[in-house]
Amino acid sequence: MGTTTVLIGERFKRFLQFESSFLAHRGFEILTASDGTRAVELARARHPRLILLDLEMGTTDGATACAAMRRDPTLAFTPIVILSEADAPEERERCLKAGCTKFVVKPPKPAEVLGSIAQMLSVPRYTARRRWK
């Protein structure tokens, strides 16, 4: 079984490093982008198994990037999680309409992130814990 690739689109370098390190230590190959346009380019080129996007990413935000990915047939069914500092109902609705699989309020709990990843990638939760220590 090969390494599972995860794309992280995050505007803040500190959060990007934290999220990347957290998942890399659990066996994932990590691709990173600091804006939505680059995230879309990377997703189209590398076809990750899971995409995590910050909602607030400059000129091309997470919802816009998500919608662009959903229009690409090769990414139409890739799980996409959008993370936001704000838990406003209108932002959540906008992200869901763009096609995100899940909307998460920052900062997420590590156990919640791993549980969501295990669920979206169809890996039993107990296997995810054992494999991604």
ROBA-902798 format. One record per atom (N, C-alpha, C): residue number from 1; residue in one letter; atom name; x, y, z. Coordinates in pm, 1 decimal. Each point is the difference from the previous one (the first is absolute). Layout:
ATOM     i   aa   at          X          Y          Z
ATOM   NUM    A   CA          X          Y          Z
...
//
This chain:
ATOM     i   aa   at          X          Y          Z
ATOM     1    M    N       85.0     -119.1        0.0
ATOM     1    M   CA      -85.0      119.1        0.0
ATOM     1    M    C       88.3      123.7        0.0
ATOM     2    G    N      -26.1       95.7      -89.5
ATOM     2    G   CA       80.0      120.3       -9.0
ATOM     2    G    C      -37.4      102.4      104.9
ATOM     3    T    N       75.5      106.5        1.3
ATOM     3    T   CA      -25.4      108.5       92.9
ATOM     3    T    C     -121.9       78.5      -45.4
ATOM     4    T    N      -83.2       38.7       95.0
ATOM     4    T   CA     -118.2       80.2      -29.2
ATOM     4    T    C       40.0      146.7       -7.3
ATOM     5    T    N      -35.0       65.8     -110.3
ATOM     5    T   CA       35.6      140.2      -19.5
ATOM     5    T    C     -114.4       89.9       45.0
ATOM     6    V    N       36.1      101.9       78.3
ATOM     6    V   CA      -94.6       99.6       49.4
ATOM     6    V    C       50.6      137.0      -44.8
ATOM     7    L    N      -89.3       79.4      -56.0
ATOM     7    L   CA       31.5      138.0      -38.3
ATOM     7    L    C      -54.3       93.5      107.2
ATOM     8    I    N       86.0       89.8       48.0
ATOM     8    I   CA      -41.6       99.4       98.3
ATOM     8    I    C       16.8      138.3      -61.0
ATOM     9    G    N     -109.7       73.9       -8.2
ATOM     9    G   CA        2.1      138.5      -45.3
ATOM     9    G    C      -25.2       89.0      120.3
ATOM    10    E    N       99.3       76.0       39.3
ATOM    10    E   CA       -7.5       80.6      123.4
ATOM    10    E    C       76.7      129.3      -19.2
ATOM    11    R    N      -59.3      112.8       38.0
ATOM    11    R   CA       63.6      130.3      -19.6
ATOM    11    R    C      106.7       32.3      103.4
ATOM    12    F    N      -13.6      -48.9      121.7
ATOM    12    F   CA       97.1       30.8      104.6
ATOM    12    F    C      108.5     -106.0        5.1
ATOM    13    K    N      123.7       43.4      -18.2
ATOM    13    K   CA      112.8      -92.5       -5.0
ATOM    13    K    C        9.4      -85.0      127.1
ATOM    14    R    N      -24.8       59.1      115.6
ATOM    14    R   CA        9.9      -73.0      126.1
ATOM    14    R    C     -102.3     -114.1        6.0
ATOM    15    F    N     -124.3       27.4      -39.5
ATOM    15    F   CA     -102.1     -104.5       -1.9
ATOM    15    F    C       32.4     -105.7     -105.3
ATOM    16    L    N       50.7       45.5     -114.2
ATOM    16    L   CA       36.9      -92.8     -106.9
ATOM    16    L    C      107.5      -96.4       48.8
ATOM    17    Q    N      100.4       51.5       69.1
ATOM    17    Q   CA      106.1      -85.5       53.2
ATOM    17    Q    C      -54.2      -96.0      105.7
ATOM    18    F    N      -87.9       49.5       86.9
ATOM    18    F   CA      -56.9      -84.6      104.6
ATOM    18    F    C      -83.2     -112.7      -59.4
ATOM    19    E    N      -91.3       35.2      -91.3
ATOM    19    E   CA      -86.4     -100.2      -61.8
ATOM    19    E    C       82.2     -101.5      -79.6
ATOM    20    S    N       99.7       48.8      -73.9
ATOM    20    S   CA       85.0      -88.8      -79.3
ATOM    20    S    C       77.2      -95.8       88.9
ATOM    21    S    N       59.7       52.8      103.5
ATOM    21    S   CA       78.0      -82.6       92.3
ATOM    21    S    C      -87.6     -104.3       67.9
ATOM    22    F    N     -117.0       41.9       46.2
ATOM    22    F   CA      -93.2      -89.1       68.2
ATOM    22    F    C      -35.9     -119.3      -88.8
ATOM    23    L    N      -32.4       26.2     -125.8
ATOM    23    L   CA      -40.3     -108.2      -90.3
ATOM    23    L    C      119.6      -78.8      -54.0
ATOM    24    A    N      112.1       65.7      -25.1
ATOM    24    A   CA      119.1      -70.1      -49.5
ATOM    24    A    C       48.8     -101.6      102.7
ATOM    25    H    N       -7.5       34.6      126.8
ATOM    25    H   CA       41.9      -92.3      105.9
ATOM    25    H    C      -93.8     -119.7       10.4
ATOM    26    R    N     -114.0        7.2      -63.9
ATOM    26    R   CA      -95.9     -110.0        1.6
ATOM    26    R    C        1.0      -77.2     -131.8
ATOM    27    G    N      103.3       22.7      -80.2
ATOM    27    G   CA       20.6      -80.5     -119.7
ATOM    27    G    C      -53.5       54.0     -130.7
ATOM    28    F    N      -51.6      121.9        0.3
ATOM    28    F   CA      -53.6       57.2     -123.5
ATOM    28    F    C      109.3       73.9      -77.2
ATOM    29    E    N      -10.9       -2.4     -133.3
ATOM    29    E   CA       81.2       86.7      -84.0
ATOM    29    E    C      -76.2      131.5       -8.5
ATOM    30    I    N       67.1      111.3       24.0
ATOM    30    I   CA      -67.1      129.7        7.7
ATOM    30    I    C       40.0       89.8     -116.4
ATOM    31    L    N     -100.6       59.2      -63.5
ATOM    31    L   CA       18.9      105.5      -99.1
ATOM    31    L    C      -53.3      127.2       64.1
ATOM    32    T    N       66.2      113.4      -22.4
ATOM    32    T   CA      -46.1      123.6       62.1
ATOM    32    T    C      -15.0      112.3     -102.1
ATOM    33    A    N      -95.5       87.9       30.8
ATOM    33    A   CA      -24.5      119.1      -81.2
ATOM    33    A    C      -42.8      111.7       94.0
ATOM    34    S    N       44.3      121.5      -28.2
ATOM    34    S   CA      -36.4      112.3       86.2
ATOM    34    S    C     -114.2       83.6      -56.9
ATOM    35    D    N      -50.8      -38.7     -117.1
ATOM    35    D   CA     -117.1       68.3      -55.4
ATOM    35    D    C      -83.6      -98.3      -79.6
ATOM    36    G    N     -124.6       37.1      -24.1
ATOM    36    G   CA      -93.6      -88.7      -66.5
ATOM    36    G    C       36.7      -34.5     -143.0
ATOM    37    T    N       55.7       94.7      -72.4
ATOM    37    T   CA       38.3      -25.5     -138.9
ATOM    37    T    C      105.0     -109.7       -7.0
ATOM    38    R    N      101.7       10.4       85.7
ATOM    38    R   CA      106.3     -102.2        3.3
ATOM    38    R    C      -56.7     -134.0       47.2
ATOM    39    A    N      -93.7        2.4       93.5
ATOM    39    A   CA      -61.7     -124.1       47.6
ATOM    39    A    C      -71.8      -72.0     -114.5
ATOM    40    V    N      -72.1       74.7      -81.6
ATOM    40    V   CA      -69.8      -59.7     -114.9
ATOM    40    V    C      101.4      -59.2      -97.8
ATOM    41    E    N      107.7       73.7      -28.4
ATOM    41    E   CA      103.9      -49.4      -91.5
ATOM    41    E    C       60.9     -130.6       50.9
ATOM    42    L    N       35.1       -2.5      128.3
ATOM    42    L   CA       59.5     -120.3       58.5
ATOM    42    L    C      -97.1     -117.2       -0.3
ATOM    43    A    N     -124.9       27.3       33.0
ATOM    43    A   CA     -100.5     -106.6        1.7
ATOM    43    A    C      -16.2      -60.8     -139.0
ATOM    44    R    N       -3.8       82.6     -101.5
ATOM    44    R   CA      -15.4      -49.7     -136.9
ATOM    44    R    C      122.7      -79.9      -44.8
ATOM    45    A    N      117.6       42.7       43.3
ATOM    45    A   CA      123.3      -67.1      -41.6
ATOM    45    A    C       27.4     -128.7       76.9
ATOM    46    R    N      -34.1       -2.3      129.2
ATOM    46    R   CA       41.5     -113.0       86.2
ATOM    46    R    C     -113.5      -89.3       49.2
ATOM    47    H    N     -123.6       40.7      -12.8
ATOM    47    H   CA     -116.9      -79.9       40.1
ATOM    47    H    C       12.4      -58.2      141.2
ATOM    48    P    N        2.6       86.6      101.2
ATOM    48    P   CA        9.1      -50.5      137.4
ATOM    48    P    C     -125.2      -77.3       39.2
ATOM    49    R    N       11.0      -83.2      102.9
ATOM    49    R   CA     -115.3      -77.2       48.1
ATOM    49    R    C      -89.3       82.6       90.3
ATOM    50    L    N       54.9      111.0       54.9
ATOM    50    L   CA      -75.0       87.0       90.6
ATOM    50    L    C       54.9      141.3      -13.3
ATOM    51    I    N      -89.1      100.3       10.8
ATOM    51    I   CA       40.2      139.9      -10.5
ATOM    51    I    C      -53.7       76.2      120.6
ATOM    52    L    N       89.0       73.5       67.1
ATOM    52    L   CA      -37.5       88.0      110.5
ATOM    52    L    C       25.5      142.6      -45.5
ATOM    53    L    N     -102.1       86.1        6.3
ATOM    53    L   CA       13.1      137.8      -46.8
ATOM    53    L    C      -40.8       99.3      108.1
ATOM    54    D    N       79.8      104.7       15.5
ATOM    54    D   CA      -37.0      113.5       84.3
ATOM    54    D    C     -103.6       79.3      -78.8
ATOM    55    L    N     -106.7       43.4       65.2
ATOM    55    L   CA     -100.7       78.9      -69.9
ATOM    55    L    C       56.4      134.6      -42.8
ATOM    56    E    N       72.7       66.7       88.3
ATOM    56    E   CA       49.7      134.1      -25.7
ATOM    56    E    C      141.1       -5.4      -57.8
ATOM    57    M    N        8.8       -9.0     -133.9
ATOM    57    M   CA      131.2       -8.3      -65.5
ATOM    57    M    C       17.5      104.7     -108.9
ATOM    58    G    N       -7.5      124.8       31.1
ATOM    58    G   CA       30.8      104.2      -96.7
ATOM    58    G    C      -94.6        6.2     -118.2
ATOM    59    T    N       56.8       18.3     -120.1
ATOM    59    T   CA      -82.0       24.9     -118.7
ATOM    59    T    C      -86.9     -119.2      -39.2
ATOM    60    T    N       48.5     -120.1       16.9
ATOM    60    T   CA      -80.7     -118.6      -26.7
ATOM    60    T    C      -17.3      -72.9      132.2
ATOM    61    D    N     -116.3       14.6       61.6
ATOM    61    D   CA      -21.3      -60.1      132.0
ATOM    61    D    C      -31.6     -148.7      -11.0
ATOM    62    G    N      -13.9      -64.6      114.7
ATOM    62    G   CA      -23.3     -143.9        2.9
ATOM    62    G    C     -127.6      -43.8      -69.7
ATOM    63    A    N     -106.7       77.4       14.6
ATOM    63    A   CA     -126.8      -36.4      -64.4
ATOM    63    A    C       11.2       10.1     -152.1
ATOM    64    T    N       64.8      102.7      -49.1
ATOM    64    T   CA       19.1       17.2     -143.7
ATOM    64    T    C       89.0     -110.2      -55.7
ATOM    65    A    N      107.6      -32.5       73.1
ATOM    65    A   CA       89.5     -108.2      -42.1
ATOM    65    A    C      -74.6     -133.6       -1.1
ATOM    66    C    N      -80.2      -22.6      101.9
ATOM    66    C   CA      -79.3     -123.1        8.8
ATOM    66    C    C      -93.7      -12.3     -120.3
ATOM    67    A    N      -69.8      106.9      -32.7
ATOM    67    A   CA      -92.2       -1.8     -114.2
ATOM    67    A    C       74.8      -30.2     -129.9
ATOM    68    A    N      119.4       58.2      -16.9
ATOM    68    A   CA       80.6      -26.1     -120.1
ATOM    68    A    C       41.2     -146.8       -6.3
ATOM    69    M    N       36.1      -56.5      115.2
ATOM    69    M   CA       38.1     -141.5        3.2
ATOM    69    M    C     -118.4      -89.8      -32.4
ATOM    70    R    N     -117.7       35.8       46.8
ATOM    70    R   CA     -119.5      -81.0      -25.5
ATOM    70    R    C      -38.5       -0.4     -148.2
ATOM    71    R    N       37.6      104.1      -72.7
ATOM    71    R   CA      -28.0        4.8     -143.8
ATOM    71    R    C       95.6      -89.2      -79.8
ATOM    72    D    N      109.6      -43.6       61.7
ATOM    72    D   CA       97.6      -86.9      -64.9
ATOM    72    D    C      -43.2     -145.2       23.3
ATOM    73    P    N      -30.4      -74.8     -105.0
ATOM    73    P   CA      -48.7     -137.7       17.8
ATOM    73    P    C       94.5      -89.6       80.0
ATOM    74    T    N      130.5       26.3       -5.7
ATOM    74    T   CA       94.9      -83.8       73.5
ATOM    74    T    C        1.7       31.5      149.5
ATOM    75    L    N      -60.0      112.1       39.8
ATOM    75    L   CA       -2.6       39.3      141.3
ATOM    75    L    C     -141.9        4.5       56.5
ATOM    76    A    N      -97.4      -32.0      -82.7
ATOM    76    A   CA     -140.4       15.5       39.0
ATOM    76    A    C      -38.0      -75.4      126.6
ATOM    77    F    N       64.5     -111.0       26.9
ATOM    77    F   CA      -36.9      -80.6      116.9
ATOM    77    F    C      108.6       -5.5      107.1
ATOM    78    T    N      102.5       81.8      -14.2
ATOM    78    T   CA      106.1        6.8      101.3
ATOM    78    T    C      -55.2       69.3      124.3
ATOM    79    P    N       18.3      -57.7      118.1
ATOM    79    P   CA      -47.1       67.7      121.2
ATOM    79    P    C       73.0      133.5       18.8
ATOM    80    I    N      -78.4      105.2       25.2
ATOM    80    I   CA       55.1      134.0       23.3
ATOM    80    I    C      -56.4       52.3      131.3
ATOM    81    V    N       90.9       36.2       90.2
ATOM    81    V   CA      -37.1       57.6      128.7
ATOM    81    V    C       38.5      147.0       -2.8
ATOM    82    I    N      -94.6       87.5       32.1
ATOM    82    I   CA       30.4      142.1       10.0
ATOM    82    I    C        1.2       38.4      146.9
ATOM    83    L    N      108.2       67.6       40.8
ATOM    83    L   CA       16.7       44.7      138.0
ATOM    83    L    C      -14.1      151.2        5.9
ATOM    84    S    N      -69.0       48.7      102.0
ATOM    84    S   CA      -21.4      143.8       14.1
ATOM    84    S    C        5.4       41.0      146.3
ATOM    85    E    N       50.7      118.5       23.9
ATOM    85    E   CA        2.8       54.5      136.2
ATOM    85    E    C     -138.8       43.4       43.7
ATOM    86    A    N      -85.8       32.2      -95.5
ATOM    86    A   CA     -135.5       46.3       29.8
ATOM    86    A    C      -99.0     -115.0      -16.7
ATOM    87    D    N      -94.0       -8.0       92.0
ATOM    87    D   CA     -103.4     -103.4       -8.7
ATOM    87    D    C     -132.9       63.1      -41.2
ATOM    88    A    N        5.6       91.4      -96.0
ATOM    88    A   CA     -119.8       69.0      -45.8
ATOM    88    A    C      -80.5      -92.7      -90.7
ATOM    89    P    N     -131.8       -8.8       23.4
ATOM    89    P   CA      -84.1      -88.4      -82.9
ATOM    89    P    C       10.0       29.3     -149.6
ATOM    90    E    N       12.5      126.5      -37.0
ATOM    90    E   CA        6.9       33.2     -142.7
ATOM    90    E    C      130.7      -49.1      -63.2
ATOM    91    E    N      110.3        2.4       77.1
ATOM    91    E   CA      127.8      -50.9      -51.5
ATOM    91    E    C       -6.2     -151.6      -14.7
ATOM    92    R    N      -55.9      -66.6      100.5
ATOM    92    R   CA      -15.5     -145.3       -5.1
ATOM    92    R    C      -84.7      -38.5     -122.7
ATOM    93    E    N     -109.7       69.8      -21.1
ATOM    93    E   CA      -88.8      -28.5     -113.5
ATOM    93    E    C       70.9       23.8     -133.3
ATOM    94    R    N       77.1      107.4       -9.4
ATOM    94    R   CA       73.9       30.8     -123.1
ATOM    94    R    C       99.6     -111.2      -32.4
ATOM    95    C    N       67.2      -51.4      102.2
ATOM    95    C   CA       97.7     -107.0      -20.5
ATOM    95    C    C      -67.8     -130.0      -41.5
ATOM    96    L    N     -111.0      -30.7       63.0
ATOM    96    L   CA      -73.6     -121.4      -36.8
ATOM    96    L    C      -54.1        9.7     -142.5
ATOM    97    K    N      -48.0      117.4      -39.1
ATOM    97    K   CA      -47.4       19.8     -137.6
ATOM    97    K    C      113.9      -11.8     -101.2
ATOM    98    A    N      121.8       37.1       42.4
ATOM    98    A   CA      117.3      -10.9      -87.8
ATOM    98    A    C       40.3     -145.7      -19.7
ATOM    99    G    N      -50.2      -87.3       89.2
ATOM    99    G   CA       26.7     -142.3      -16.4
ATOM    99    G    C       91.1      -63.1      103.9
ATOM   100    C    N       27.3       70.5      109.7
ATOM   100    C   CA       88.7      -60.5       99.6
ATOM   100    C    C      -68.4     -118.6       67.2
ATOM   101    T    N       80.1      -94.5       39.6
ATOM   101    T   CA      -48.2     -120.4       66.4
ATOM   101    T    C      -30.6       28.9      146.2
ATOM   102    K    N       81.8       87.6       59.5
ATOM   102    K   CA      -15.5       32.8      141.1
ATOM   102    K    C       50.1      142.0       25.0
ATOM   103    F    N      -65.8       69.4       93.2
ATOM   103    F   CA       38.7      134.3       43.2
ATOM   103    F    C       43.7      -12.1      145.7
ATOM   104    V    N      121.2       46.1       32.2
ATOM   104    V   CA       54.5      -12.1      135.0
ATOM   104    V    C       41.9      137.7       50.0
ATOM   105    V    N      -36.0       28.8      123.8
ATOM   105    V   CA       39.9      126.6       61.9
ATOM   105    V    C      139.6      -15.6       59.3
ATOM   106    K    N       87.2       98.7      -26.7
ATOM   106    K   CA      136.1        0.5       54.1
ATOM   106    K    C       -0.8       50.2      143.8
ATOM   107    P    N       91.7      -44.5       80.0
ATOM   107    P   CA       93.6     -109.0      -25.9
ATOM   107    P    C      -66.4     -133.5       27.0
ATOM   108    P    N       16.9      -94.9      -89.9
ATOM   108    P   CA      -61.1     -131.8       21.9
ATOM   108    P    C       79.1      -80.0      102.7
ATOM   109    K    N      -66.7      -92.0       64.7
ATOM   109    K   CA       66.5      -90.0       94.1
ATOM   109    K    C       70.2     -108.7      -81.6
ATOM   110    P    N      124.4      -34.5       35.9
ATOM   110    P   CA       71.6     -104.1      -75.7
ATOM   110    P    C      -77.3     -130.3      -14.6
ATOM   111    A    N      -65.9      -46.6      105.6
ATOM   111    A   CA      -76.5     -124.8       -8.6
ATOM   111    A    C     -114.9       14.2      -99.5
ATOM   112    E    N      -59.8      119.3       -6.7
ATOM   112    E   CA     -109.5       24.3      -95.0
ATOM   112    E    C       52.1       -7.2     -142.8
ATOM   113    V    N      117.5       59.2      -23.2
ATOM   113    V   CA       59.2       -1.0     -133.7
ATOM   113    V    C       29.4     -143.3      -44.2
ATOM   114    L    N       66.3      -77.3       84.8
ATOM   114    L   CA       32.0     -137.8      -36.1
ATOM   114    L    C     -125.8      -84.4      -18.4
ATOM   115    G    N      -99.2       22.2       84.4
ATOM   115    G   CA     -126.1      -72.3      -14.4
ATOM   115    G    C      -68.7       32.5     -131.9
ATOM   116    S    N       -0.8      127.6      -35.7
ATOM   116    S   CA      -61.4       41.9     -127.1
ATOM   116    S    C       75.8      -57.5     -119.0
ATOM   117    I    N      132.6        2.9        8.9
ATOM   117    I   CA       81.3      -54.2     -109.2
ATOM   117    I    C      -26.0     -149.8      -14.9
ATOM   118    A    N       -1.3      -72.1      111.0
ATOM   118    A   CA      -26.2     -143.9       -4.0
ATOM   118    A    C     -135.3      -28.3      -63.9
ATOM   119    Q    N     -101.0       79.5       36.5
ATOM   119    Q   CA     -134.1      -19.3      -55.4
ATOM   119    Q    C       -3.2       30.6     -149.5
ATOM   120    M    N       58.4      111.9      -40.7
ATOM   120    M   CA       -5.4       39.7     -141.0
ATOM   120    M    C       79.4      -91.9      -91.2
ATOM   121    L    N      107.2      -58.3       54.0
ATOM   121    L   CA       81.2      -90.2      -80.6
ATOM   121    L    C      -40.1     -146.2       19.7
ATOM   122    S    N     -110.9      -21.3       71.9
ATOM   122    S   CA      -53.0     -135.1       24.7
ATOM   122    S    C      100.8      -91.0       68.8
ATOM   123    V    N       68.2       55.3       99.8
ATOM   123    V   CA       94.0      -76.9       81.1
ATOM   123    V    C      -63.4      -14.2      137.0
ATOM   124    P    N      -10.9     -121.7       51.3
ATOM   124    P   CA      -56.8      -13.8      134.5
ATOM   124    P    C       76.9       84.4      100.2
ATOM   125    R    N      -71.7       60.8       91.5
ATOM   125    R   CA       61.0       91.2       96.0
ATOM   125    R    C      112.0      -66.2       80.1
ATOM   126    Y    N      -20.3     -125.3       42.5
ATOM   126    Y   CA      104.2      -66.6       78.3
ATOM   126    Y    C      125.1      -23.4      -84.2
ATOM   127    T    N      -16.3      -28.5     -130.0
ATOM   127    T   CA      114.6      -18.0      -88.1
ATOM   127    T    C       72.5      132.7      -17.0
ATOM   128    A    N      -75.3      107.4      -12.5
ATOM   128    A   CA       61.6      131.2      -17.4
ATOM   128    A    C       86.1       33.0      120.9
ATOM   129    R    N      -47.0      -27.1      119.4
ATOM   129    R   CA       78.5       28.6      120.0
ATOM   129    R    C      128.6      -81.2        1.3
ATOM   130    R    N       -9.4     -129.1      -33.5
ATOM   130    R   CA      116.6      -86.1        5.0
ATOM   130    R    C       99.3       37.6     -108.2
ATOM   131    R    N      -47.7       30.1     -116.7
ATOM   131    R   CA       86.9       27.5     -113.9
ATOM   131    R    C       62.6      138.7        6.2
ATOM   132    W    N      -71.2       97.4       53.6
ATOM   132    W   CA       46.8      139.0       -5.8
ATOM   132    W    C       45.4       52.8      134.5
ATOM   133    K    N       63.9      -81.1       80.0
ATOM   133    K   CA       48.7       47.3      131.4
ATOM   133    K    C      107.5      103.3      -18.9
//
